[in-house]
């Protein structure tokens, strides 16, 4: 039997939805689809990303209250060109994120940079050139 499962939503768990919402909106320019104070959903070209306060999920599992340790996921955001990567990288730092790795060529046909969001999650911005 063939599975019809597909990725529908990626959620970032946080203790501070407002700072994360501001960061992702200002840095990446992703439109907010739904804002319910402790849960914010973005949508960009059919890809859904959400930011949710951990407290909301504790009624389902106490594990959501556990302090996370270490990097457990990365989101890669595709850009059109090198200039856009540099712009987003600089803006991420200006908006309270961390510059992890400035743009570098990762192959002859790709350039990428890494930045940290306000919660310390490290993500990639890249372009195929």
N, C-alpha and C positions, 0 to 999 in steps of 0.2 A: 504494500500500500504506500503510495506517495504521500509525503507530508506536505501540508499547506502552511506550515508555520513560517513566520517571517518576523523580522525585527520591527517592533511597533513603536518603542519608546525607550530612551535611555534616561535614567534618573540619577542625579547627583544629590546625595544626602548631605545635609548641612545643619549647622546650628544657627546660621544667620542668613536667612533667605533674602533679606533686603539688600545686603551688600553684594551677595552673589548675583542677584537679579540685575542690579545696577551695573556690575562689572560685565556680565555677558551681553547686556543690551548695549552699553556704551562702547565696549571694545569690539565685539563681533557684529553688532548691528542686527542681531537676530530679532525678528518681530515676536512680541508676546502674543500668544494665542489665547491664554487664559491666566488670570491672576487671582488667586484665592487667598492672598496674604501669606499663608504658610506653604503654599504650593503654587509654583509658577510653571507654565508650560509654554515653550517656544516651538515654532514650526518654521522650517526653512526648506523649501523645495521638496516637501514630502517627508523630511526627516524630522522627528520629534525629539526634543530634549526637554527634560523637566528638572526643576530644582525643588526639593521637598525638605521641610523641616523634619528631622529624625523623630521628634516628639509625636508626630502624627501616626507613626507606624508602631510605636511601642505597645499599643493595645493588641497588635497581631503577633508580635514577637519581642521578647526582652532583648534580643540580640541587636535591635536597632538602637538601643541605648548604650551599647558598648562603644568605647572610644576606639576609633580605627587607628591602625598603625601601618605606616608605609603606603606606598603607591600601589593601588589595586586596579586601576584602570587608566586609560588614556583615550582622549578623543582627538582625532585628527581632522582639522578643518582645511579643506582645499581652497586655495587662492588662485587667482588668475595669473599672477606674475610676481617677480621678485620685489618690485616696488610695493605691492600690496602686502606682502609678508612683512617687509620692514616697517610699514605704516602700522599694521596691527600689533607687531611686536613692541614698538615704541609706545603705542597707545595702551597696551596691556600694563606696561610698567607705570605709565602716568596715572592710570586708574587704580593703582594699588596692587597690581599683580607683581610677580617676580620675573625678571629676565633670567632664564635658565641657560639657554644656548642661543646666541644671536644667529641670524640666517647664515647657513653654510651649505655648500654643495654636498649632497649626500651621494650623488652619482653624477655622471656627465649630463643627465637629463632631469635632475630634480634638485630643488633647493628647499631647505626646511629650517624651522626655528622652533624652540621649545619655550613655553612660558608657564608660569604658575598662576592659578587663580587665587582669590583671597583666602580660600581654605587650604591652599597648598597642593591642590591637584595639578599635575603637570600635563599639559596638552601640547599638541603639535600643530603648526600651521605650515603648509607646504604648497609647492606649485610644481607641476610637470612642465619643463621647458624644452 
